[in-house]
Amino acid sequence: MSALITEELVALDRDFGSDRTDVIRHLAQNVVDAGRASQFDGLYADATAREEKTATGVPGGIAIPHCRSTAVTEATLAMVRLDPAVDFGAKDGPADLVFFIAAPEGADQEHLKLLSKLARSLIKKEFTTALREAGSAGQIVELVDGALNDKPVEPNQEASPAQEPSSTPSATPDSGTAPDSGPGTTASGSGSGTAEVKRLVAVTACPTGIAHTYMAADSLVAAGERAGVEVQVETQGSAGAKALDPDVIAAADAVIFAVDVDVRDKHRFAGKPVVSAPVKRGIDEPDEMVSEAIAAANNPSARRVTAAAASGSTDQASSGEGAGGALKRSLLTGISYMIPFVAAGGLLMALSFLVGGYEIANNADSVLGESSLANLPDGGLATYLGAVLFKIGNLSMGFLIPALAGYIAYALADRPGIAPGFTAGAVAGFMGAGFLGGIVGGLLAGYIAMLIGRLDVPRWLRGLMPVVIIPLVASIVASGLMFLVLGGPIAALTDALNGWLSGMTGAAAIVLGIILGLMMAVDLGGPINKVAYGFAVAGLAAGSISNEAPWQIMATVMAAGMVPPLAMALASVMDKKSFTPVERENGKAAWLLGAAFITEGAIPFAAADPLRVIPAGMLGAATTGAIVMGTGVTSQAPHGGFVVLFAITGDLMFIGAILVGAVISALTVIALKRLTSRSVETAPAGSQPAAATAGV
C-alpha cells in the first residue's frame, strides 16, 4: 500500500483562516496537489457536507474532518498544526491539530483499519504532545507511521486520565483481533463503581465509520475503567465489525448506544436499560454516559430497548423520540418501501399499453388464460407480451396497500410488525379502504405490536414474542378492528373523495393542481410531499380511458415535484455569485435529480437558505401544477420524470409546464437572494451567505 501521509501533506504552524471550512478547503487542496484526488470541488463538497452533519472537533484541541469521496483516488491523511487555532465544535475550545482523512468511496479494508487506528491514537495524550512538539514535517510523518504500526511514543508529560485509558484496551474474549480492528474493545476496572453494576455493553457508529466510531469506543472503555465497570464495545464502522457475543450481551446490566445511524440488529439488546446519544457525545462525555448507564441499570423505570426493536428502526422509547416523530418516520418509511412496488408496477403497465394497446387492460386475463407463446392470440406476439406486462404490473400494484401498511408497522415495531401490517393492509384493500385504509391499518398494527413488545414477559417466553406471539395477536386485533369498525367508514370516505376528484374540471382542477404543487414543494420529499405522492400513486390503478382524473393527478404531482431541483440547478448557473462553490457543485447533480423526479435534489439549497429557496420553489411548483392539471395532461407511470415520457399524454405540455415553473422559481430565488443578502463571491470559498448562517 502507498503511504497514507507524506511530508508534502503536512503543514506546520500555519494560518489557514478563521473558519473550519477555510481549513478544510486548504487541506483538500493539498490532497489534490499531491495527486491523490481527481478534483477539488467534489472532495471539498463531500468534506464540508460531512462536517455539517456532525462537528469533528474532539477534546484536547483536536479535529478530524473526514469523508469518503469519489474524487479521492487513494486513501490519504493531510495534517496541519494551526496557528491560530480554529473552532471545530469541540466543547473544550478550538483545535490546533487538524487531521483531514480522505478515503475513496470504495476504500479497501486495510486502509480503513489504518485510518481508524490513527483516529484512536489521537485520544492518547503522549501522541498529541509529540505532534505539537515536532520540529519538522518529517517528524510528523514518522510519528504517524509509528502510530499506524503500533510503535510506542515516549510521553513528554503525564497523560491526562480524561484523555487516555490507563491501560491498553484488550480485545473481546475469543474475538482474536487487536483493538484497532474495531469491535470487541473491552476494559475492566476495580474502581468505585456501583456494586450492583459490573458489566456494560455499547455500540458506536457514525455515518462515515472511519473516525468517530472508534474514538467513541476507546473513550467509553476508558470511562468504564475509571468507573470500575467492565465495558465491551461493538464498533459498527467501516473497518469491519464483529458482533458482541450473545452471552456477553445477556450478562450486561445496561447498554450504551453512541450512534448517528441505526444500530444493526438492535433486537439483540431487547429488555436492557439503555442510554442513547449521538456518537460525538461518546467522545466528549464518555464518563457521563457510563454514569447514566449505571444509573439506568439500577432504575426499574429506566428506558429499555423494546422486544420489537431491531436493525433498521429507531426505538421510540430508547431514543426519546416523541409520538409525532414516530408517526412522521413511520409514514415516510411506509411510502418509501411502497414506491418500488408502485414504480415497477406502474412502468410495466405503461409499457403494456405501448406494446399491446390500451384495450389490453380489459382483456389481459382472457389472453393469458387462452393463449401461450405456442398459441398466440389475435394481434399476435405484441398482444400476448402486452398482456404479460400488464398482468405483472397489475400484480405488483396489488401490493401497494399491503406494502404501505406493512412497512408503516415495520417502522414502529420492526420485524414483528411486518406480518400484522401486511395483513391489515390486505384487509384495507379488500374492503376498498384504499390508501387511507392502508395508513390506518399500518399504524394500528405497528402500535399494537410495539405495545405488546414492551410487555415484561418471562425469559423463556421472550424468544417466541417476535416470531409468534406479537405477529399473531397484533394481526388479530388490527385486522379485526379494520373489518369490524374502521374499514367501512374509511372505504366510504375514499369513494367520496375519488368521486369528488373525478368530477373536478375547469377552475376546480386548476385549484387542485395548485394545491398539489404546493404540497410537493413545501418540504421537498418530507411528509407533506409524500402524502401528495402517495395519494397520486394509490389512485393510479383506478385510472382508465373513461376516468383519467387519477392519471392527471399523477402527472401533476410528478411535474410539480421536478420543479424545485431543476430550478435550483438553473439558478446556480444563471447567477453564480449568489451561490457558494458547494451549492454550485450541488447544482450539477440537481439537473439529473430533477429530470428523474427526485425532489430531494433541492434539499441542500433549502437547508442552507430555507426562507428564500422554499417559497421560490413553491411558487414555481404551484404554477406547474396548475398548468398540468388545467390542460388535462396524464401520466400512467408513477415515477421517472423525463425518462417515462412515453407513458405521458400531452408530453410537450408536460415539458413546457415544468420549464415554466423552473424558470419562475429560479428567477424568484435569485431576486430574493439579491434583495436580501450580499453576494458570496467575495466571501471565503465554502462559506454561506450571511442570511443563511444567521439562524435562518
N, C-alpha and C positions, 0 to 999 in steps of 0.2 A: 504494500500500500504506500502511496505517496505521503509525505509528511503533512500532518494536519496544519501545522503552523511553521512559518519560515520568518526570517528576520525582516523581510520586506512587508510582512503583515503585522509588524509590531511598531507602535508609535509611543514614545515616552515623553511625558511631561508636556503634553500638547494642549492647546486651547482649541477644542472642536465646536465651540459655540455654547450658548447658554441653555439650549433645549435638547431633550433626548432625541428628537427627530434629526437635529443637526448632527449629533454624534453618530447616529445610525447611518445617516447619509454619507459621512466621511468614511466610516468603516466599510459600508457596502461598496463605495468607490474603490477602496483599497483592494477588496476581493476581486473586483472586475479588473483593476490594473494588474493584478497578479496573474491574470489569465484563468481564474477559477470560476468565473461566471460569464455567461454569454452576453448579458445585457444588464445595465444598471437599473433601468426603470422597473423591470419586473422584480428584481431582487429587493430593491428599496420598497416597492409597494407591498411585497409579501412580508417584509420585516416590520414595517410600520403597522400593517394590518394586525400582525401577531401582537405587537406592543399595545395596540388599542384594546385588545381583548383582556389582557392582564398585564399590569406593570411588572417589569422584570428586575427591578431593584430588590435586593435582599439585604438582610442585616450585615453590618460590617463594612459598609462603603463599597459594595459590590453590585454590579449589574450584569445580567447575562441576556441581552437581546438575542433572539434566535428565531429561525424559521426554516421551513422546508420550501424549496422553490424550484420550479422547472428551469429557472435561469442559472442555477448553480450546476457546474459541471463536475466538481469533485468536492467532497466534504472538507470544510475549511474552518479554521479559527483565525479571527483577526482581533487584535488586542490593542487597547490604548490606556495609558496611565494619564489621567486628565489633570490639568492644572489651568483653570479651577475645576472643582468637582461639579457634577451636573445631577439634578434631581431625576431619578428613575423610579420614584414612587415607593421607596423603602421607608419604613416608619422611623428609622433612626437617622435619616438625613440623606444627603446626596452621595453619589458614587464617584470614587476616583479611579477605580479599577473596572474597566468595561471589557468583557469578552463577547465578541459577536460570533455566534455559531451559525454557520450557513451550511445546510445539508441539502443534497439533491433530493428531489421528490422520491426517487427510488433508492435511497442510500442503503448500502449493504449493512448487515448486522454488525460486522466487526467495527466499522467506522462509528456506528451509532453507540456501541458499547464504549468506545473510547471517548466519544463526546459526553456521554452520561458520566463517565468516570471523572472527567475534568470538572463537570458541574459539582460533583460530590466533593472534590478536593477543595473547592472554593469555600467550604464552610469550615476548613481547618485553618486555625489562626497562624500556625507557623508557615504555611504555604503562602497565605496572602501577605504576611510580613515580609517574606523573602521577595515576593513580587514587587513590593513597594520599595525595597532597598536595592533592587537590581540596578546596576550601573549601565547596562547596555542591552540592546535587543537580543544579542546572542545569549546573554544570561537568562533572559525571559524564556527564550526557546528551550534552553537547557532545563529550566525549572519545569516547564510544561511537559516536555518529553519525559522528565523524571516522574512526574505525577501520573502520566499515562502508562508508564512502565513500572509502577509501584516502587520507585526508588524513594527512600525516606528523605525528608528535608530536615536538616538540623535547625530546630527552632531558635530564633533570636530573642525570644521573650516567652514568658509563660502563656500558654494557651488559655483563653477565657472559657470557663465552663459553659457559657451561653453560646459559644461558637463551635465547640468541638466535643465529641464524645470522649469520655475518659479512657476508653479502650476501643480498639478496632472492632467494628461490628463483625459478627460471625454469621455464617450462612445458616439458613434454616436446617434443622436436622434432616438428613437424607436428601438435601437438595443437590449436594455435590458441586456447588458453584461458589465462586468468590462473591463477596458482597456487591461488587460493582456489576455483576451480571444481571442485577435487577431485583428479583423477588426474593422473599425469604429473609430479609435483613432482620437480625434479632439482637436484642440486648436484654440482659437481666441484671438486677442490682439488689442490694440489701439495704436500701436507704430507709427513709421513714415514711413510706407509702402506707395507705390504709391497709390494715392487716387482712381484711376480707378479700381484697382485690390483689391477685397475684399475676394475672395474665391479661394482656390486651392484644387485639389484632387490629390491623389497619390496612387500608387500601389507599394508595396515592396514584393520581393520574392527572395529566394535563393534556390539552388538545394536541400539542406537538409531540409530547412524550420524550423529550430529549433532556431537559434540564430540571425543571421544577419537580417532576415526578420523583427523581432520585434524591434531590436535595431535601425534599419534604420527608422522604423515608428515613434518611440518616438523622435529620433533626428530631423526628419523633422517637427514634431509637435512643438518641442521647437523652431526650427528655424523660423517657422511661427509666433509664439508668438513674437519673437524678431523683426520680420519684420512688425508686425502689420496686418497680414492677417490670415484668417481662413484656416486651413489645415485639411482635413479629409483624412484618410489613410485606404486603404483596404489591409490588410496583407494576402497574399496568401501563408500561411505557413502550417506546419504540425499540428498545434494546432487548426485547423478549420478555415474557412473563411466565412464571411457574406458579400455579395456583397454590395457595396455602393448603396444607394437609387438613382434611376434614376433621381429624381428631384434634388438631390444634385449634380450629375454629370452635369445635364443640366445647373445649376446655376453657375458652376465653370468657372473661367476665363482662366485656364490653367491646365495642368495635368503633374505630375512628375511620371516617371517610374524608380524606383530604383530596377532593377531586373537582375538576372543572368539566368533566364529561361523565356519562353514565358508567356506573360500576358494572363490570361484566359479572354475570351470574350472581346477582345480589341475593337471590333466594337462599344461597348457602349460609347467610348470616341471619336468617329468619329467627325472630324472637329475641335477638340480642339487643341490649341497650345501645344506643348509637349516638355519636356526636358527628355532625356533618358540617363541612365548611369548604370554601374554595382551597385549592391546593396551596396557594401562596400563604394562607394562614398556618399551614403546617410548617412552613419555613420561618415565618415571622413570629408565631406564637405557639411553638410546639409544647412548651410547658403548660400553657393554659389549656390546650386541647387534651393533653393527658390528664390534667386535673379534672376537667369536665367529664372525661370518660370514667374516671374513678368515681366521681360523684354520681354519675348516671348508673353505674353498676350497683350502687348502694341505695338507689331511689326506685322503689317499685312503680312509681308513676312516670318514670323517665320514658322518653320516646324510644320506640323499638322498631327494628326492621320487621315489617309485617310478613306473614307467611306467604302473602301473594306477591311480594316484591321479587323481581328478577332482573336479569340483564335487559337493558334497553328501555327501562322505565324509571321514573323518579318516584320514590316512595313519599307520599304526601306527609305522612306522619314524621318521618325521619328528616325530611328536608325543610320542614316548616312551610311548605307551600300552602297557600290558602285555598279555600274552596273555589274561588274564582279562577285562580291559576290552574288548578287541576281540571276545571271544566274547559278552559281555553285550550290547554295542552291536549286533552282527550279528543276534542273536536278536530283539532288540527291533525292529530295522529290518524284518526279515522279517515279523514278526507285524503290525507297523504297516501295511506295504504290502498284506498279505494281507487285512486287515479290510474294505476297501471291496468286494472281490470277494465276501466272505462276507456282509457286511451287505446288499448289493444282492441277491445270490442268495437268501439266506435269507428276506428280506422278500417277494420275488417269489413264492417257493414257498408261503409262508404265505398270501399274497393269492390264489394259485391255489386253495388249499383253500377259502378263503372264497367264491370265485366259482363254482368248478366242483365242489366237494365233494372228500372225501378220496380217492375212487376215481380221481381224475384222475391220481394218481401212478402208477397201474398201466396206464392206457390212453392217456396223453398222446401217445405216439409214433403209435399207430394212429389217433387222432383227427386229428392233424396230417397224417398220410400219406393219409388218405382223405377229408378234408373241407377246406372253404375257406369264406370269407365268403359265396360264392355257393352253397355246398352244405353247409349246416350239419349237424352230426351229431345223433343222438338227444340230447335235452337242450337243443338249440338254441344260441343265441349264448353263453349262460353257460358251457356245457361247452367250446365252442370257445375262448373267451377264457381260460378256466381252463387249458386245455391250452397255449395260447401262453405265459401267465405262468409255468406250471410249467416249460416247456422252457427259456425264457430264464433262469429262476432256476437250473435244474439245470446248464445250460451254464456259467453264471457260477461256480457252486460247483465245477465241474470244474477251475477254475484255482486252487483253494485250495492244493494241494500244490505245483504248479509255481511259483506266485507266492511262496509262502513260501520255497522253496529258492532261487528266482531272486534275491530281494531280500536274503536272508542272504548270498549270494555277492556281491551288489552292495555291501553294506556293507563287505565285506572287500577286494574288488578293484575296486570301482566298475564302470563300464560294461563293461569286458572280462569281468567275472564274470557278467553277466546271462544271456547265452545258455547257458553251461555250467550255471549254476544252474537255469534253467528246464528244461533237458534232463534233468538229474539228478533234478529233482522229478517230471517226467513219467514217468521210469523207475520212481521210487519208487511213484507212483500205479498204474502198470501192474502192478507186482509185488505190490500190496496192502500195501506197507510203511507207507502212511498218513502221519500227522503226524510220527511219529518218523523215518520214512524221508526225509521232506522235509527235516527238520532236518539229518540226517546228510549227505544229498546236497548240500544248500546249503553246509554247512561244507566238505565235500570240494572242491566246485567253487571256492569262494571262496579257500581257502588255496592250492590248486594254481595258480589264476590269479594270485594275489598273488606266489607264489614265481617263477613264470615271468616276471612283470613286473619282478622285481628283477634279472634277468639282464642283464649288461653286454653289449649287442649292438652291432654296428657302426651308425654313424649312419644309413646308407642303409636299414637294416632296421627302425629304430625306428617309422617310420610304419605298417608292416604289423603290428607287435606287437599293439596294442589292437584292431585291426579283424579280423585274420585268424588270426594265429598263436596268441595267447592263448586266444581262444574255441575254436579247433579242438582244440588239444592238451588244454586243460582239460576239454572235453566228452568227449573220448575216454577220458581217464584216470578222471574222476569217474564218468561213467555206466558205463564198463566195470567199475569196482570195484563199483558198485551191482548190476549184472547178475551178475557172476561170483562175488562174495564176500559182500557185505553185505545185499543185498536180501532173500534168502530168510530168513535168521535174523531180520531185523527184522520181516518180514511175519508170521512165526510168533509172535513176541513180541506184535505188535499184535493178532493173532487171539486169543491167550490173554488179553490184557488186556481186550479187548472182551467176551469170553465171561464173564470174572470180573465185570465191571461189570454186564452184563446179568442176571446171576444174583443180584445183591445185592437183598435185601429186608429189611424189618423193621429190626432193630437195626443190621445191617451198612450199610444205606442211610443211616441217621441218622449213623453214624460217617463215612461218605463225605461227607455234607453238611457236617459239622463241619470236616473236613479242607479241603474246597473253600472254605468260608467263611473259614477262617484264611488260606489262600493268597491269596484276593482282597484281604484287608485288611492283610497284613503289610508290603507295600511299596508299596501304593497306585498301581498302574499300572506297577510295576517288573518285573523278570524273573520273579519268582515268580508275581505276579498274571497276567502274560502267558502263562506256561506253563499255568496253570489255564484261562484263557480259550481259549488255542489248542487245548488238549485238548478242550474242550467243543465248539467250532465244528467241529473236524476230524471229530467223530463225528456231527454234526448230520444230515448227508445219509444216515447209516446208520439213522436212526430210522424207525419205522413203527408202524402200529397194533398189530402183534404184538410189537414191541420198542421200548417207549417209554423205555428207560433213557437213551439219548443225549439225548432231549428233556428228561428230568428233570434230567440233569446241566446242560444249558444253562439251564434255569430257575433252578437252584440258584446257578450262577455269576453270572447276571445279578442276581438278587435280593441276594445277598451283596455284590456289588460296588457296589450302590446305597446300602448302609447307611452307610459312613463319611462321605461328603459330606453326606447328609441329617442324620446325627447331629450333625455339627459345626454345620450351619446351625441345627438345633433348639437345641443347647446355647448358641449365641451369642445366641439370643433369650431363652431361659429364664433365663440368668444373665449379664447384660451385664457385670457388674462383674469377671468372671473373664476377659474378653477385651478386647484393645486395640481402639481405633477401627478400625485397619486390619483386624483379624480380623473385627470385626462387619460391615465392608464386604464382606469376602470371603465371609462367611456368606450374604449376599443372593444372590451368584452360585452358592453351593453348593446352594441349593434347586433351581435349574434343572439344574445339572450332575448332581446325584444323581438327579433324576427321569428324566434321559435316559441313565442308566447310564454316567456318566463318573466313575470312581472318583477320578481325579486332582483332582477338586474339593476333596478333603480335604488335598491336599499343603501348601497354605500354613499350615494349622494344625499339621500334623505337622512341618514344617520349623522352626517356632518352638518347639514343645514336644513332641518325639517320644516322650519317656518316659511321657507321660500320654495323648497322643492316639492313638498306635498301639495300645497294649494295649486301650484302651477300644473302638476300632474293631474290633479282632479279636474281642472278646467278643460284640459285637452281631452281627457278620457270621457268626460261628460259630453263634449261636442261630438266625439267619435260615436259614442253610444247612441246619441240622438239621430245621427245620420244613418247609421246601420239599421237601427230599428225602424226608423221612419221610411226607409226605402225598401224594406222587405228583404234584405239580404239574408240568406240562410246558410247554415253550416251543419252538415251531418257528421262532421268529425269533432271530437271533444278537445282536441289539443293539436299542436303542431305549428300554428301560425301560418306563415307563407308556404311551409312545406306541404300543406294539405289544401292548396288552392283548388285542386281537382274536386274536392268534396264541398266546395262553396259555390252557390249560385249567386250571380252578381259579383264576381270576383274583382272586376275593375272598380266597382263602387266600394267594395270592402277595402281594397288597397288605398283608394283615394281618401276614404274616411280616416284611415289610420294616418296617412300623411298629413291631412289637415290637423288632426288632433296633436300629432307630434310637433308640428311647426308652431301651433298655438302654445303648447306647453314650453317649448324651447325658448320662444321669444319672451314668454312671461317670466320664466326663471331668470333669463338674462337681464330683463328690465328690473326685476326685484333686486338682483344682486348689485346692479349698477346704482340703483337708487338708494340702497340701504347699507352698502359696505364698500370699503376701498378695494381696489384691485389687489390681487395676491401676487402680481408679477414682481413687486418689489419686496415681498416677504421672503423669508428663507424657504428654500425648497422643502416641500412636505408639510409646511405649516398650513393651518386652516384660516379662512377668512375671519376677521375679527368677530363678527356676529356669530359665526359658527362655533366659536370657542367661549362665548360669553354666556353660558348657561342655556343656550337655545336647544 
